[in-house]
Amino acid sequence: MIYNDLVNKNKKMAIIGLGYVGLPIALEFARKISVIGFDIKDDRIEMMKNRIDPSNELSAEDFDGCDIHYTSDLDELREASFYIVAVPTPIDVHKNPDLTPLLSATETVGKVLSDGDYVVYESTVYPGCTEEDCIPLLKKISGLKYIEQFKVGFSPERINPGDREHTLTRITKVSSGCDPESAEEIAKTYELIIEAGVHRASSIKVAEAAKIIENAQRDINIAFMNELSMIFNKMGINTYEVLEAAGTKWNFLNFFPGLVGGHCIGVDPYYLTYKSAKFGHHAQIINSGRGINDGMGAYVARQVTLKLSSTFPNLKDCKVLVMGATFKENVSDIRNSKVSDVIAELKEFGVGVDVVDPYASPAEISEEYDFELSESIKGPYHGIVVAVNHKEYAQMDESYFQSIAHPGAVFADLKGIFRGKISTFNYWSL
C-alpha cells in the first residue's frame, strides 16, 4: 500500500507547482514523509532553497524540519511515486477555462509515471475535468493502464491567502479516488497532515463539484450584496448600516459588498458555467452574479467621478489616490485584482490617478496591469479611494487624510472601514 510506503519513507511524494497552494502542502507533508518540490521556474526554486516563500505567505521558520528537495529537473521528479498537482487554473480573455497550466503539469507527470504510482489533483476544475481531460493524457504519455497500473484522485485545495486562523491543517479536506482502494489510500495520506479531518467524497466528480460550488456560492452572495449597495445608494441609505441591522437576526448570512477578484471567487464560477453550457443549460444565477461582480470596478469609478464633479468643475484637473492594488487585504497577490478596473475607468474619465500599496510588487503590477505603483503619496488629492482594507490603512485617521487632500475632497471607502470616522470629506462607501 502506497500510504505505508510513504510513511516508512520507502517512497516519495512530489508536489507539482509550488505556488500559494503547493508550497504549504509540500512543507506540511515534508514534516512527515520525504517530499520532492517541483516547479518549472528556477528562480522560485532558488528562493525556496533559501527558505523564502515567493508568495510571501510563509516565514523562514516554516521551512524548518522539512524533508524536502526542491527541483525543476524532470529526472529527479522520477524518484516520486505519489504526485500532487497544484497548479493554477485561470480563465482566458473570453472567460473560458484555460487548462494550459494543468495539462502541461499533467504531461510532466505522464513522462515520469511508473507502475503503481498515484496522481492527485488539487487544482480547481469543472466536474469531469480530471477524468475527461487529465487521465486520458496521463494514459497516452505514460503508456500505462489507468487503475490497473496507476491511480488518480482529486482533493481540492482550500487554502485562503492571508488567513492565519483557517490554515491548511485546520480546514477539513475533501478527498476522492478512482476506486475504493485509492480513495482510502489518498484520504489516509492527507490525514497525516490535516488535523481537522478528511471527508471522503463518493467520486472524483463529486469532489470537483464540491470545490467549484464553494466559490460560486460566495460569488453569488457577494453579488447580491453589491446589487443591494447599488439600490441603497440611490435611496441614500448606507449599506453597511443596513447589514449591521439585518445581521442581528441569528440566521442572516454574513456577506458584504466589494470588489471580487483573485484567483478563486472571480474565476471558478466560469468553470461551472462553461461546463453547464456543454450540457445545454444556461446558468442564470451564476452568470448574473458574475456580471454584477465583474462590473463593480467600473461602478465604483463612476460613483467617485460623480462625487468629484459635484465639487470640482473639471474632472481633467482632478487627481485621485487609490490605496490598495492587491486582490484582498494584507496579501501580496495581485492576480485578477479588480482595483485595476477602478483605475482604468477613472482614467477613462480623464482623472489623474496615483496608486499605492504596501504589499504589491511594483514590478509585478507593471507587468500585469496598465499602471504603475507610486513610490510615495504626493498630494494634495481631490479624491481618495481606499480600495483594499490593508491593516496599515485601517490604522490611519482623518487628520492624516486631511493632510494629503484638498478641502471637500471625495473619500471612497469601499469596505466601510472608516464609517463614522470621516466627517470633513465628501464620504461614500459601497
N, C-alpha and C positions, 0 to 999 in steps of 0.2 A: 504493500500500500504506500502511495506516494507521501501521505501525511507522515508516516513513521520514518520514511527515508529522509524527509526534510528535517524533522525534529532531531534525528540522530546525526544529522549533517552528512549523510551519505549522498544526498543530492542537494542541488542548489536551486534557489528561486531567482528569477530575473524580473526586474521591473522595466518595462519599455516606455520611456518618456518620463523625465524627471522634473516635471513642472510642479505647479502648486498642488497637484493631486499625487503624482507619482513619487516625489521625494519623501513626503511624510510617511507614505506607506512603506517605502523601501527602508527607511530608518527604523520604523517600528518593528518590522519583520527581522531586521538585522540584529535586533537585540535578542532574538530567539533562535534564528537559523542563519545559514550562510546565504548572502544575497549578492547578486550582480546588478548594479545600477547602470542601465544603458540609455544613452541619449546621443542623438546624431550631431549635436553641437559641441565641438571640442572645447570651446571657451567656457561653456557651462560645466563640462566635466572637470576642467581645471579648478573652477571656483569651488565645486563641491569637494574636490580632493583637499582643498584648503579650508574646509569647514565653513563655506559661505553658501547660503541659500540664494540663488539668483532671483527668486520670487520675493525675497525679503520677509518671509513669514517665520522662518526658524532662526534660532540663535546658534552660535558656535557650539554651545554646550549640548544642543540637541543632536549633534553628530557623535557625541562621546559614547563609548561602549558598544559600538556597532560593528558587526562582522560583515562589511560591505566592500565591494570592489567596483569602482566607477570606470566605465569604459565606453568607447564608441567603436570598438573593434568587434566585427562580426565573429571572428574566430573565438574570441573569449566568451562571446554570448553562447556558444555551443555547449559550454560547460553546464548550463542550466537544464532543468527538467520540468520546471513549473514556471510558466510565463504569465505575468500580469501586464496587460496593455492599458496604459493610462495616458493616452494622447488626446489632444483637443478634437472636438467635433463641431466646427464652425458652420456658418451658412455662407453662401455666395452672394453676389450682388443682387441676385434675383430672389433672395431669401429662401433658396432651396438648400437642402443638406449638402455640405461639402465633405465627402468622405475621404478626401485625398490623404490627410494625415493617418487616418485609421487604416486604410487599405495599404498604405506604404509600410506602416508598422506590422501589418499582417504579413506582407511579403517578406519582411525581415525575419519574422518568427518562422515563416514557412521554410526559409532557407536553412534554418538550424534545427528544425523539429526532428525528434527521434522517436522511435517506437517506445510507447509508454508515457510520453510526455503529456502535460496538461497545459491548456491555454485558457486564461480567464480575462474577459474584457471588463474594464471599468468605465470606459468612455460612454457618455450618454448618447443613445441612438433610438431610432424608432423601433417599435416591436417588429421583430423578424429580421433585423439587420444582421445580427450575429450569424444566424443560420442561413440566410439568403445571400449575404454579401461576403462575409468573412470566412466561414467554414469552407465554401467551395474554393476560395483562393488558397487556403491552407492545404487542402487536399491536392490541388493542382501543382503547387510549388514543391511540397514535401514528397509527393508520391505515396503518402501513407493513407491508410483506410481510416475514415472517421469512426469513432467509438471503438472499433476493434484495435487500432494502433495508437490513436491519440484521442484525448477527450477535451471537451470545451465547456466552459461555464460563463456565466455573466453575473457580476456583482457590482452594481452601480456605485460610483463614488458619492459621498455625501459630505465632502469637506466644504466648510464655509469660511472663506478667507477672512482673516481679521478677527474671527470669533475665538476667544480664549476659553470660553465655557464649553461650547459644543465641539470639542476636539475629536479627532479621528477615533480614538479608543472609546469615547463616551457616547458615540452615536450608534444605535442599533444598525447592524449591517444586513442588507438583503443579499442573499446568495442563491445560486441555482447551478444546475449541471445538466449535461446532455443525457444522463441516465441516473438511476438511483445511486449507483456506486460513486460516480463523480460528484453528484450533488452533496453527498455526505463527506467525501474527502475534501472538497472545496470548503464546505461550511466549517469542518473541524480545523482546517488550516487557518481560516480567518479568526476562529475562536482563540487562536494563540495570542492575538493582539487586541481583539475587540472586547473590552470589559462589559459593554452594555448588552452583549449577546448578538447572536446571528439568527435572522429569520430565514427559514428555508422556503423559498418560493417553489411552487409546483412545477415550473418550467422556465426556460430561458426567456420566452416571450413575456411571461407574467412579470419577471424581474425587470425586463426592459420597459414594459408599460408602467410599472410602479414608479420608476425613476422619472419618466417623461411627464407623468401627470403631477408629480410633486411640484415641479416648476411651473407647469401650465396653470395649476390651481392658484399659486401665488400671483402669477401674472394677471389672471382674470380678476382676482380680488383687488389688486392694486389698480387695475384699470377702472374698476367700479369706483374706487376712492378718487381717482383722477377725474372721472366724469362728474362725481359729486362736487369736486372742487370747482369745476367749470360752472356748474349750476349755481352753487352758493356764492361764487364770485359775482355773478350777475345780480344776485339778491342782496349783496352787501353783507354776507354772513361769513365769519371766519370758520373755515372747515375744521381746523383743529379744535376749536371750541365745541363744535357740533359733535365731533368724535369723542371728545372728553366726556360730554354729557351722555351720549349714547353708550359709551363704554361702561357706565355704571350698571348696566344690565349684565347678569352673570354669563350669558351665552353670546354676547356681542363679539364678533370676530375682530381681532386687534390688527387692522391694516391701516396704512396711511398713504396719502398721495405722494408722488415723487417721480423722478426720472428713473426709468427702468432700463438699465444697460447690463454690462457684464457678459460673462461667457456662459451663463446658465439661463436665468429667467428671461432674458431678452432674446434668446436663441432657441432653446429647446422646444418651445411650443410650435415652432415652424417645422420641426421634425415630425411632430404628430399630425399637423395639418397636411403636410406633404404625403404622409402615408395614408391618411384617411381619404385623400383625394384619389389615391390609387384604387380604393375600394368604392369609388363613386359617391363619397359623402363629403359635402362641404361643411366644415366645422365652423358653424356660425358664431358661437360664443367665443371660441378661441381666437378666431380671426378678428372679431370685433374688438376684443381686448387688446390684441396686438396692434390694431390700427390706432386705438386711443393712445396706448403707451408709446408707440413709435412717433406719434405726433406731439408729444408733450414738450420736447425741446423747443420746437417752433412756437408752441402756445405760450410758453414762458417768455420767450423773447418778445412776442407781440404784446404781452401784458406789460412788460418792462418799458417798451418803446411808447406805449400809450401813456404810461405814467410819466415818462420823461417829457413827452410832448405837451403834457398839461402844465408843466412848469418851465421848461426850456424850449423856446420857439423853434430852434433849428437843430434837428437831430444830428446833422452832419458836424455840428460843433461839440456834440456830447461825447464824453469819454466814460466808459463803464469798466469797473473792476470785477472780474469773475473770480471768485475764490473757490478753488477746488476743480480738479480736472480728472480725477480717477473715477471709476465707476461706482465706488462706495466709500464710506468713511474709513479712515485710518488704515488704508492699504495702498500699495503702490501700483496695483493692477489698473491699466488704462484700457483694457480690451472692451470694445463696444461701449465706450463711455458716451452717454447721451448729452453730456455737457458740451461736447463738440457741436451738437445740433443747435444749442442755445447760442453759442459763439458765432456759428455760421449765419444764423438768422439775424442776429444783431448787426453783423457786418453787412448783410443784405440791405438793412435799413440805413446804412451809412454811418453807423455808430462806431467810434473808436473803441477797441477792446484790449485791455491788459488782462492776462491770466496768470494766476499764481497757484502753486500747490506745494506743500512741504514734503509730499511723498512721491509724486510723479517724477520720472526721469525726463529731463529736458530733451535728451537725445531720442528717447522712445516717442515722446509727444511729437517732436519734429518729424520723425519718420512715419508715424501713423496718421497724423491729422494735419490739417491745413492751418496751423497756427503754432506759435512759439510760446514757451513759458517766459514770463518776465523775471529778470533777476532780482528785481526789487519792486516795492509798491511806490509808485511815483506821485500820483495825485496832483492836484485835487480832482476828484471824480464827480461826475453828475449822477452816477448810479453805482450801487454796489450790489452784486448778486452773490449771496452765499449759497453756492450750488451743491457743495458737499459738506456735511457737518463733521469735519475733522475736529478732533479734540482741541487742537490749537485754536481753532476759530471759536469754539464754544466758550473758551475762557476769556475772550475779548469782550470789552464793554462799549457802551455807546460813545463814551468820550474818545476812545481810540478811533472809532469810525468817523466821528466828527472831525478829527484831526486830518483825515485824508479825503474829505468830501466837501463839496460846495454846500452852502446853506440850502435847505429844501431838497436835497438830493433824494433820489429813489433808493429804497432799501428793499431788495427782494430776498426774502428768507424762505427758501424752498422747502426746508424741513421743519419750519416753525420753531427753531431752537431759540429765537430771540423774541418770541411772542410775549408781550407785556413788558419788555425791557427796552424797547425803542420808542421814543416819543417825539424826537425832533426831526425825523426823516419822513418822507412820503413812503410809509411802510406798506408792503404787500407780501402775502405768502400764499402758497397753494391752499 
